[in-house]
Amino acid sequence: MAKKNWKIIPVDDFVIFKATDDIVEGVNAAYARSNAANRAFIESRPVPVPTAPVSGTFICAQPPNYRGLPMLHASAEDWAKKFELFKTFGVDTVIFQAAVWNELETVYYPSRRFAGFRCFDQIGNVLTAAERTGIGVYLGGYGSASGWCMGRDPGFVEQEKQNHFAVQDELFELYAGRFKGIYFAPETAYRGERDLYAEKMLNSIYRDFCGRLKKLHPGCEILMSPATKYFEGKLEEMVASWNAILDGVQLDIMAPQDSIGCCGNSLEHQETMFKVWRRICDGKNIRFWSNVELFEDVDCSLVDPLIPADPRRVAHQMCHALKVAEKLISWEMLYLTDDSSGPRARALREFLQKCGSASRAR
């Protein structure tokens, strides 16, 4: 495994990832630069009006890397109330981020494979709430940090595959017919230079993951949501890297994170990056969605390092993405529109409701 830049810390009755102390200063400086650049972009342009709402959101029983608004002890009724709020935003789809988090040693359904992990049994409640409210669900499977720290250990890669397969099988055994598709939970990104070994290993995992799932459950849609990182002069290399990673992969939907909130990308470069993503998807016959980040990362040393984004920024993100994407989804409306995330949540909530209302009126 490559060197880790995260640690595990306890919060309430669960655990989360946090940045290691040695990277905090550099990460926070990058956040500050990115946030300032995005504010300058916003102030120099009129606020656009999105022509479609953000119609999907990731949800989780707990965020993996901040406290947020944990739902570890929620009932189906609790989830249904949240889904009814989502529907006022125009949401028709939720993606449960991960059924298992390997590094957190936590599982969110009664698993045999991960019986030694702490279990918060929430997936059944989510599916019941979705059925009551008419929301479609994608279930994330095995979550791990492997996409960010891929080492040169074939044994590790094989173990990762077996974990993915085991969670696939358990989710279908327990919940078949109650969800639309599977979300491949581990994230990755093109990071400014090609790593042919990592590309080969990721291709092997993705190819086997998708191929096996399509063979066993051909009607199941498969969704991925990698991060976006802008590197000047590297766009063609990014295309080549992702073409290698996706070679022979039976993926249905790619929903790249726009990475505006976490300093991987900026409003200035978003349109360019999404045209590149669209090229990649069109070349592989993959449907293209956009994962609109509704947050602004501020201080990675904090238990809650992010705040709800300025609605003006989100409006630009949505309008940029809608030029090339067929659907907009987002990260974690649950916390970012809840008053527990501070006064900015109300402004974001009202903006999303306005977008939802406008869409219903059209």
Residue pairs with C-beta under 8 A, 6 or more apart in sequence:
1 149
1 151
1 153
1 156
2 148
2 149
2 150
2 151
3 149
4 20
4 145
4 149
5 19
5 20
5 22
5 23
6 17
6 18
6 19
6 20
6 65
6 103
6 145
7 17
7 18
7 19
7 20
8 15
8 16
8 17
8 18
8 103
8 104
9 15
9 16
9 18
11 67
11 303
12 67
12 70
13 72
14 62
14 70
14 72
14 104
14 106
14 118
14 120
15 104
15 105
15 106
16 62
16 63
16 64
16 65
16 66
16 67
16 104
16 303
17 64
17 65
17 103
17 104
17 145
18 65
18 300
18 301
18 303
19 27
19 300
19 301
21 301
23 300
24 300
24 301
27 300
28 298
28 299
28 300
28 301
30 263
31 262
31 263
31 297
31 298
31 299
31 300
33 263
34 263
34 266
35 263
35 296
35 298
37 266
37 267
37 268
38 260
38 266
38 267
38 313
39 310
41 266
41 267
41 268
41 316
42 267
42 310
42 312
42 313
42 316
45 316
47 312
47 315
47 316
48 315
48 316
48 319
49 315
49 319
49 358
50 315
50 318
50 319
50 322
50 355
51 319
51 322
52 90
52 318
52 322
52 328
52 355
52 359
53 89
53 90
53 91
53 328
53 352
53 355
53 356
53 358
53 359
54 89
54 90
54 91
54 292
54 294
54 318
54 328
54 329
54 330
54 333
54 352
54 355
55 90
55 91
55 92
55 93
55 327
55 328
55 329
56 91
56 92
56 93
56 94
56 95
56 289
56 327
56 328
56 329
56 330
57 86
57 91
57 93
57 94
57 95
57 329
57 330
57 331
57 332
57 333
57 334
58 94
58 95
58 96
58 97
58 225
58 291
58 329
58 330
58 331
58 332
59 71
59 82
59 94
59 95
59 96
59 97
59 126
59 332
59 333
59 334
60 71
60 96
60 97
60 98
60 332
60 334
61 70
61 71
61 72
61 74
61 108
61 120
61 122
62 68
62 70
62 71
62 72
62 106
62 120
63 70
63 332
63 335
64 97
64 98
64 101
64 104
64 143
65 305
66 302
66 303
66 304
66 305
66 306
67 303
67 304
68 304
68 332
68 334
68 335
68 341
69 334
69 335
69 338
69 340
69 341
71 78
71 79
71 82
71 122
71 334
72 120
72 122
73 120
74 122
74 125
75 125
76 124
76 125
76 126
76 128
76 129
76 132
77 129
78 125
78 129
79 125
79 126
79 128
79 129
79 130
80 128
80 129
80 132
80 133
82 129
82 334
83 91
83 94
83 129
83 130
83 132
83 133
83 135
84 133
85 337
86 94
86 135
86 333
87 133
87 134
87 135
87 356
88 353
88 356
88 357
89 333
89 337
89 352
89 353
89 355
89 356
90 352
90 355
90 356
90 359
90 360
91 135
91 333
91 356
92 134
92 135
92 136
93 135
93 136
93 137
93 138
93 180
93 327
93 329
94 126
94 130
94 135
94 136
94 137
94 138
95 137
95 138
95 139
95 140
95 183
95 223
95 225
95 329
96 108
96 123
96 126
96 137
96 138
96 139
96 140
96 183
97 140
97 143
97 183
97 185
98 108
98 140
98 141
98 142
98 143
98 185
99 107
99 108
99 109
99 111
99 123
99 139
99 140
99 141
99 142
99 143
99 167
99 170
99 171
99 185
100 106
100 107
100 108
100 111
100 114
100 117
100 141
100 142
100 143
100 163
100 167
101 107
101 143
101 144
102 142
102 143
102 144
102 145
102 163
103 144
103 145
105 116
105 117
105 118
106 117
106 118
106 119
106 120
107 114
107 117
107 118
107 119
107 120
108 119
108 120
108 121
108 122
108 123
109 119
109 121
109 122
109 123
109 124
109 170
109 171
109 174
109 175
110 119
110 121
110 174
111 117
111 119
111 167
111 170
112 170
113 163
113 166
113 167
113 170
123 139
123 171
123 174
123 175
124 174
124 175
126 137
127 137
127 175
127 178
127 179
129 135
130 136
130 137
131 178
136 179
136 180
137 178
137 179
137 180
138 179
138 180
138 181
138 182
138 183
138 221
138 223
139 171
139 175
139 179
139 181
139 182
139 183
140 182
140 183
140 184
140 185
141 164
141 167
141 168
141 171
141 182
141 183
141 184
141 185
142 160
142 163
142 164
142 166
142 167
142 185
142 186
143 185
143 186
144 160
144 163
144 185
144 186
145 186
146 156
146 160
146 186
146 205
147 186
147 187
147 188
147 202
147 226
148 187
148 188
150 157
150 188
150 195
150 197
150 198
150 201
150 202
152 197
157 201
157 204
157 205
160 205
161 204
161 205
161 208
161 209
164 205
164 209
165 209
165 212
168 182
168 209
168 212
168 213
168 216
171 179
171 182
172 216
172 217
180 220
180 221
181 220
181 221
181 222
181 223
181 252
181 253
182 213
182 220
182 221
182 222
182 223
183 222
183 223
183 224
183 225
184 206
184 209
184 210
184 222
184 223
184 224
187 225
187 226
187 227
187 257
188 202
188 226
188 227
189 226
189 227
189 228
189 229
189 259
189 264
190 229
190 231
190 234
190 237
190 238
190 241
190 242
191 229
192 229
192 231
192 234
193 234
193 237
194 237
194 240
194 241
196 244
199 241
199 244
199 245
200 244
202 245
203 244
203 245
203 246
203 247
203 248
203 249
206 224
206 245
206 246
206 249
206 251
207 247
207 248
207 249
207 250
209 222
210 222
210 249
210 250
210 251
211 248
211 249
211 250
213 220
213 222
214 220
214 222
214 250
221 252
221 253
222 250
222 251
222 252
222 253
223 252
223 253
223 254
223 255
223 289
224 251
224 253
224 254
224 255
225 254
225 255
225 256
225 257
225 291
225 329
226 254
226 256
226 257
227 256
227 257
227 259
227 262
227 264
228 256
228 257
228 258
228 259
228 264
228 265
228 273
228 277
229 259
229 264
229 265
230 264
230 265
230 266
230 269
230 272
230 273
231 238
235 272
235 273
235 276
238 276
239 276
239 279
239 280
242 280
243 280
243 283
243 284
246 280
246 284
246 286
249 284
251 284
251 286
252 286
252 287
253 286
253 287
253 288
253 289
254 277
254 280
254 281
254 286
254 287
254 288
254 289
255 288
255 289
255 290
255 291
255 327
255 329
256 274
256 277
256 290
256 291
257 264
257 291
257 293
257 331
258 265
258 270
258 273
258 274
258 290
258 291
258 292
258 293
258 317
258 320
258 321
259 265
259 293
260 266
260 267
260 270
260 293
260 309
260 313
260 317
261 293
261 294
261 295
261 296
261 297
261 306
261 309
261 331
262 293
262 295
262 297
263 297
265 273
267 313
267 316
267 317
267 320
270 316
270 317
270 320
270 321
271 320
271 323
274 290
274 320
274 321
274 323
274 324
274 325
275 324
277 288
277 324
278 288
278 324
278 325
280 286
281 287
281 288
282 288
287 326
288 324
288 325
288 326
289 325
289 326
289 327
289 328
289 329
290 321
290 322
290 324
290 325
290 327
290 328
290 329
291 329
291 330
291 331
292 314
292 317
292 318
292 321
292 328
292 329
292 330
293 309
293 317
293 330
293 331
294 308
294 309
294 314
294 330
294 331
294 332
294 333
294 336
294 337
294 348
295 306
295 307
295 308
295 309
295 331
295 332
295 336
296 306
296 307
296 308
296 309
296 310
296 313
297 305
297 306
298 305
298 306
298 307
299 305
304 341
306 336
307 341
307 342
307 344
308 336
308 337
308 341
308 342
308 344
308 345
308 347
308 348
309 336
309 344
309 348
310 344
310 347
311 347
311 348
311 350
311 351
314 348
314 351
315 351
318 328
318 355
321 328
322 328
333 352
335 341
336 345
336 348
337 345
337 348
337 349
337 352
338 345
339 345
339 346
